[in-house]
Structure formats: structure tokens, C-alpha cells
């Protein structure tokens, strides 16, 4: 079933560069995340109001607010999981990750947002965020911000287009890597999750093996378990 969010949107929601003062989305719009469609129910221009009664199908913004083609990171989890298993990406717990880092020169690649990394991370970890705060101000990005805000999330994120480039500038493709995020996710099937559960670190591992990295491991349980186990942590705050 398509996911819908309905909320008021005014010109104050827009970036000053793209703000049109007399034009106000005065009632509601419906954001359909399955088709990335923004449907405006009513618009007011000055004192004049134009509503969906004029057009029963409402005003639908399809062009500028339509999401771009699917990226590798947005591939179905089933496809990602199959490749990770095929490439023998192994999951390790926090204690084994620490041992591999100390004894076998493994690099811990922390893919959390930079702010979380600075609050606390394993010593020697390298940070390249796989998702970042939304930076652009296209109609699509404005719609996404509004949809996030509806659910109380005022700092929506987007895929970091420079992720692979940044990793390649810091880590050689033959390096031994343990990819880590907050929760970790899992490739192990359970009764409730027969295909495991996707996470930022597993998405990052998928992108790495897809682009020629050959020694990629994954931190099971994520850095949540690392901190819970009381393993070494450094902060840059």
C-alpha cells in the first residue's frame, strides 16, 4: 500500500531563493512516497484561492518533484543480501571486530553521520557518512523535507553522492574493512525477518563489494553493541 502524508505547507517552508511570497499552499498536499508524487489540494495567490474543486484530480506536480532513477543504494534488500552472501561478506561481533582491528590491521569504517561519529567512535575508525543532511533545494527536496517534518523528523537525510569517492580516497581496495553503523542490521534469517534486516552498514558493504572491495566485513549489532560492551571509545567533541 502506498504511504501517504498530509500536512500544511506554506511559503515559509521554502528556501528564500525559491520562495514566492504571494503564493501559499494554504490547505494540504498529499505526498505519495511510492510514486514520489506531490498533490496540492489548494493554492492561494494573494486573496484568490484555487482549490481541487476546479480539477477533481487536484494539481499534481510530477516533473520537478519526481525522484531520480533508483541508485544502487536503493536496490531491493533481497538483491543486496544475495550479493553480500555471494561475496562472502562476514558479520562479526564487537569483540571480534576489536581483535581484528588490533591483530590483523582491519580498518573500521564508520558510516554514521559526522556528528554522531564525533560524539564517540572506536579508536582509529574512519568516518565516511553514507547518508547526509538534505542539502539541495529542488521541488523534490522540499517535498521530502515536508514529508520528514510530518513525522517529526526535521533533519531529513539523503544518500551521500560522494560516499564511494571519499572511501576510495582514504581506504585502498585491497584493505580489510569492517563496516559499522549504529544498529548494524543482520543478514541472518529469523522467524520474523526471513531475510534479515537492512542497515546503513550493510548498504555500505554492498556498495563497496559492488565497486571492487574484496575484504569487507560487517559489524553485527552495530556500534550500539560496541558501546554496550564497554570497548574503547574516543570523542572529538
Wavefront OBJ file of the C-alpha trace (Angstrom):
o trace
v 0.000 0.000 0.000
v 1.284 3.439 -0.833
v 2.405 5.564 2.085
v 0.740 8.963 2.360
v 1.492 12.058 4.404
v -0.879 15.031 4.505
v 0.150 18.323 6.097
v 0.006 22.084 5.633
v 2.810 23.684 3.641
v 3.346 27.428 3.432
v 5.907 29.552 1.672
v 7.855 29.713 4.934
v 8.742 26.068 4.295
v 10.667 27.090 1.210
v 14.224 28.312 0.913
v 14.391 32.119 0.447
v 15.863 31.639 -3.023
v 12.801 29.761 -4.224
v 10.167 31.497 -2.102
v 7.267 33.199 -3.843
v 5.661 35.487 -1.240
v 2.080 35.772 -2.584
v 1.886 32.061 -3.360
v 0.853 29.923 -0.427
v 0.000 26.245 -0.312
v -2.790 27.150 2.086
v -4.554 23.877 2.673
v -2.924 20.491 2.330
v -0.918 18.410 -0.042
v -0.583 14.654 -0.231
v 2.874 13.154 -0.636
v 2.857 9.658 -2.116
v 6.221 8.044 -1.325
v 5.627 5.125 -3.685
v 5.433 7.311 -6.781
v 7.150 10.415 -5.376
v 4.099 12.488 -6.314
v 3.176 15.756 -4.663
v -0.563 16.507 -4.937
v -1.605 20.022 -3.940
v -5.181 20.249 -2.679
v -5.461 24.023 -2.741
v -3.343 27.065 -3.566
v -3.900 30.680 -2.601
v -2.391 33.507 -4.607
v -2.929 36.731 -2.672
v -6.642 36.735 -1.853
v -7.557 34.352 -4.633
v -7.859 30.690 -3.789
v -7.667 27.866 -6.315
v -8.775 24.515 -4.959
v -9.050 20.957 -6.173
v -12.773 21.604 -6.795
v -11.699 23.187 -10.078
v -9.969 19.976 -11.000
v -11.192 16.925 -9.066
v -7.801 15.284 -9.531
v -6.041 18.231 -7.872
v -2.873 19.897 -9.027
v -0.218 17.208 -9.360
v 3.425 18.224 -9.536
v 5.199 15.433 -11.362
v 8.179 16.935 -13.185
v 10.391 18.828 -10.771
v 9.250 16.855 -7.724
v 9.810 13.416 -9.199
v 12.626 11.379 -7.720
v 15.561 10.435 -9.910
v 16.149 6.881 -11.083
v 16.948 4.274 -8.454
v 20.583 4.242 -7.287
v 22.495 1.092 -6.242
v 21.943 2.015 -2.571
v 18.181 1.976 -3.198
v 18.211 -1.513 -4.699
v 15.886 -4.037 -3.044
v 17.332 -5.539 0.138
v 16.876 -9.043 -1.265
v 19.227 -8.184 -4.151
v 21.772 -6.608 -1.791
v 21.678 -9.567 0.570
v 22.218 -12.086 -2.228
v 25.338 -10.262 -3.429
v 26.701 -9.863 0.117
v 26.323 -13.613 0.686
v 27.805 -14.384 -2.730
v 30.841 -12.177 -1.975
v 31.216 -13.873 1.426
v 30.794 -10.686 3.439
v 31.095 -11.949 7.000
v 29.423 -10.466 10.078
v 31.465 -10.115 13.274
v 30.508 -9.045 16.780
v 32.055 -6.072 18.570
v 34.723 -8.037 20.465
v 35.887 -9.865 17.347
v 35.951 -6.572 15.450
v 38.252 -5.091 18.091
v 40.533 -8.137 17.902
v 40.683 -7.996 14.093
v 41.479 -4.294 14.255
v 44.329 -4.827 16.728
v 45.802 -8.077 15.408
v 45.029 -8.139 11.694
v 45.094 -4.464 10.684
v 41.386 -4.265 9.896
v 40.025 -0.760 9.312
v 36.718 0.139 10.951
v 34.696 2.219 8.503
v 32.066 4.168 10.465
v 29.302 5.226 8.048
v 27.212 7.175 10.566
v 26.648 10.946 10.170
v 29.705 13.002 11.041
v 28.070 14.494 14.163
v 27.441 11.024 15.618
v 30.980 9.948 14.779
v 32.428 12.942 16.639
v 30.383 12.143 19.735
v 32.120 8.784 20.068
v 33.711 6.089 17.892
v 36.222 3.227 18.056
v 39.844 4.443 18.126
v 41.319 4.567 14.631
v 37.920 4.358 12.905
v 37.485 6.229 9.621
v 34.262 8.144 9.058
v 32.546 8.435 5.684
v 28.825 9.072 6.090
v 26.654 7.090 3.714
v 23.725 9.468 4.286
v 23.929 13.202 4.901
v 21.518 16.001 5.746
v 19.473 17.092 2.729
v 21.374 19.945 1.106
v 19.609 20.708 -2.150
v 16.512 22.880 -2.604
v 14.767 21.386 -5.624
v 10.996 20.885 -5.522
v 11.669 17.212 -4.800
v 13.900 18.025 -1.817
v 11.352 20.488 -0.410
v 8.653 17.815 -0.644
v 10.921 15.334 1.139
v 11.682 17.819 3.942
v 7.971 18.411 4.429
v 7.265 14.670 4.498
v 10.014 14.134 7.094
v 8.634 17.035 9.165
v 5.193 15.436 9.195
v 6.705 12.532 11.130
v 8.567 14.885 13.477
v 11.916 14.488 11.710
v 13.258 17.941 10.948
v 16.655 16.894 9.679
v 15.880 14.575 6.783
v 18.732 12.752 5.089
v 19.730 11.876 1.568
v 22.234 9.494 0.048
v 25.767 10.885 0.068
v 26.737 11.024 -3.639
v 30.422 11.260 -2.693
v 30.437 8.172 -0.466
v 32.463 5.849 -2.703
v 34.798 8.607 -3.839
v 35.530 9.533 -0.217
v 36.104 5.911 0.800
v 38.474 5.367 -2.129
v 40.481 8.452 -1.126
v 41.001 7.026 2.381
v 40.997 3.221 2.054
v 42.670 1.030 -0.583
v 40.516 -1.547 -2.350
v 42.602 -4.433 -1.000
v 42.288 -3.214 2.605
v 40.483 -5.308 5.212
v 37.381 -3.376 6.248
v 34.732 -3.734 8.944
v 31.748 -1.540 8.106
v 29.852 -0.166 11.099
v 26.766 1.941 11.752
v 24.528 2.468 14.789
v 22.343 -0.639 14.716
v 24.223 -2.936 12.345
v 21.331 -4.861 10.852
v 21.783 -8.538 10.025
v 21.894 -10.957 7.119
v 20.819 -13.824 9.381
v 17.251 -15.030 8.874
v 14.867 -15.079 11.826
v 11.250 -16.151 12.223
v 10.034 -12.577 11.855
v 12.712 -11.477 9.375
v 13.390 -14.370 6.976
v 15.867 -12.262 5.000
v 17.451 -10.479 7.940
v 17.288 -6.712 8.241
v 18.922 -3.988 6.186
v 21.030 -1.239 7.774
v 23.306 1.593 6.715
v 26.395 -0.545 7.247
v 25.011 -3.372 5.095
v 24.077 -0.899 2.354
v 27.628 0.481 2.543
v 29.101 -3.036 2.423
v 27.004 -3.741 -0.672
v 28.291 -0.592 -2.389
v 31.879 -1.499 -1.515
v 31.782 -5.047 -2.895
v 29.875 -3.779 -5.913
v 32.803 -1.443 -6.589
v 35.721 -3.804 -6.234
v 36.460 -4.041 -2.494
v 37.306 -7.651 -1.723
v 37.805 -7.862 2.068
v 34.615 -6.443 3.543
v 33.216 -7.457 6.920
v 30.157 -6.125 8.742
v 29.702 -5.200 12.418
v 26.760 -7.246 13.706
v 24.765 -5.324 16.295
v 26.410 -2.103 15.222
v 28.223 0.407 17.384
v 25.360 0.186 19.867
v 26.822 -3.149 20.956
v 30.380 -1.780 20.835
v 29.420 0.923 23.350
v 27.321 -1.525 25.385
v 30.316 -3.888 25.727
v 32.385 -1.037 27.139
v 35.013 -1.278 24.384
v 37.409 1.638 23.751
v 35.804 4.859 22.530
v 37.252 8.231 21.595
v 35.422 11.510 21.134
v 36.190 14.573 19.024
v 33.753 16.883 20.812
l 1 2 3 4 5 6 7 8 9 10 11 12 13 14 15 16 17 18 19 20 21 22 23 24 25 26 27 28 29 30 31 32 33 34 35 36 37 38 39 40 41 42 43 44 45 46 47 48 49 50 51 52 53 54 55 56 57 58 59 60 61 62 63 64 65 66 67 68 69 70 71 72 73 74 75 76 77 78 79 80 81 82 83 84 85 86 87 88 89 90 91 92 93 94 95 96 97 98 99 100 101 102 103 104 105 106 107 108 109 110 111 112 113 114 115 116 117 118 119 120 121 122 123 124 125 126 127 128 129 130 131 132 133 134 135 136 137 138 139 140 141 142 143 144 145 146 147 148 149 150 151 152 153 154 155 156 157 158 159 160 161 162 163 164 165 166 167 168 169 170 171 172 173 174 175 176 177 178 179 180 181 182 183 184 185 186 187 188 189 190 191 192 193 194 195 196 197 198 199 200 201 202 203 204 205 206 207 208 209 210 211 212 213 214 215 216 217 218 219 220 221 222 223 224 225 226 227 228 229 230 231 232 233 234 235 236 237
